[in-house]
Amino acid sequence: AERMSDAGYHTAAFTGGGFVGAPLGFGQGFHEFRTRGRRFEANLPAIETWIERYGAEPFFLFVHHFNMHREYAPPSGVLERFADATPDACRGVTFSNDDMRNGRRDRCIRAPGGRRYLQAVYAAELAYADELLGRVLRALETAGALDDTVVVVTSDHGEELLDHGSFDHVRTLYREVLDVPLVIAGPGVAQGIVVPDLADSTG
């Protein structure tokens, strides 16, 4: 953000806070740094407004959210595409820390169809985040900026959904936790190229 700002770009970040918050230094180099909630949809209207205002200028936009983190709360219409039924023990369970402490999470997972429901909730969150990203891309297109913008999508970690008996992303180093997407598209980027090697910042 500092380098882009120094080069004359308008820089902005819309984050879910937490460890990607301004108090921890992440606001450095940004003309605007906003956090209006942990979830993508909480910041999306402001993101769309910002693109409408600055999309015709050189810009650097950073978008971050916690939709793929517990607690899970995909819209019911999206969840229904992945979960054909909600076990009684899973009704109202968001797999939050409270659900973990009061035993609701474990009761849900142990119930018939519980693990499948957990996987469906996660898949629904992913699909919903994808839809919201689509809205950002449409906003860039409407602003006439999409064909002239490099878009990068990545994540800091994956999630273990009992694949090896654990839950979350802080206890194991299996591939479901370590393997993350790195998708790059835009001018000067070859289309359809899949790189199977590990990527790192050291080149």
HUMO-V380894 format. One record per residue. RES is the residue in one small letter. PHI is phi in whole degrees, -180 to 180 (999 if undefined). Layout:
# HUMO-V380894
RES&PHI / RES&PHI
This chain:
# HUMO-V380894
a&999 / e&-64 / r&-66 / m&-67 / s&-63 / d&-64 / a&-85 / g&97 / y&-82 / h&-83 / t&-117 / a&-149 / a&-134 / f&-126 / t&-124 / g&-86 / g&78 / g&61 / f&-78 / v&-116 / g&-111 / a&-59 / p&-60 / l&-97 / g&98 / f&-72 / g&-79 / q&-64 / g&93 / f&-96 / h&-67 / e&-132 / f&-141 / r&-127 / t&-135 / r&-116 / g&149 / r&-70 / r&-94 / f&-53 / e&-65 / a&-69 / n&-98 / l&-60 / p&-58 / a&-68 / i&-64 / e&-63 / t&-64 / w&-63 / i&-63 / e&-60 / r&-81 / y&-113 / g&-63 / a&-85 / e&-105 / p&-62 / f&-146 / f&-128 / l&-120 / f&-114 / v&-121 / h&-139 / h&-152 / f&-115 / n&-59 / m&-89 / h&-101 / r&-62 / e&-84 / y&-91 / a&-148 / p&-69 / p&-59 / s&-59 / g&-63 / v&-79 / l&-59 / e&-63 / r&-73 / f&-118 / a&-109 / d&-75 / a&-158 / t&-110 / p&-56 / d&-54 / a&-70 / c&-103 / r&-65 / g&81 / v&-83 / t&-111 / f&63 / s&-78 / n&-62 / d&-62 / d&-63 / m&-71 / r&-67 / n&-90 / g&86 / r&-66 / r&-60 / d&-66 / r&-64 / c&-64 / i&-64 / r&-77 / a&-68 / p&-55 / g&82 / g&-67 / r&-66 / r&-63 / y&-66 / l&-57 / q&-64 / a&-67 / v&-62 / y&-65 / a&-62 / a&-66 / e&-62 / l&-64 / a&-63 / y&-68 / a&-61 / d&-64 / e&-62 / l&-68 / l&-61 / g&-59 / r&-67 / v&-64 / l&-64 / r&-65 / a&-63 / l&-64 / e&-65 / t&-61 / a&-78 / g&76 / a&-106 / l&-63 / d&-70 / d&-115 / t&-124 / v&-88 / v&-111 / v&-123 / v&-122 / t&-151 / s&-147 / d&-88 / h&-169 / g&-97 / e&-141 / e&-94 / l&-109 / l&69 / d&-57 / h&-124 / g&92 / s&-114 / f&-133 / d&96 / h&-144 / v&-119 / r&-117 / t&-134 / l&-125 / y&-75 / r&-63 / e&-65 / v&-93 / l&-84 / d&-77 / v&-130 / p&-76 / l&-139 / v&-112 / i&-127 / a&-144 / g&147 / p&-62 / g&85 / v&-105 / a&-62 / q&-87 / g&75 / i&-88 / v&-114 / v&-105 / p&-78 / d&-75 / l&-68 / a&-108 / d&-147 / s&-79 / t&-89 / g&74
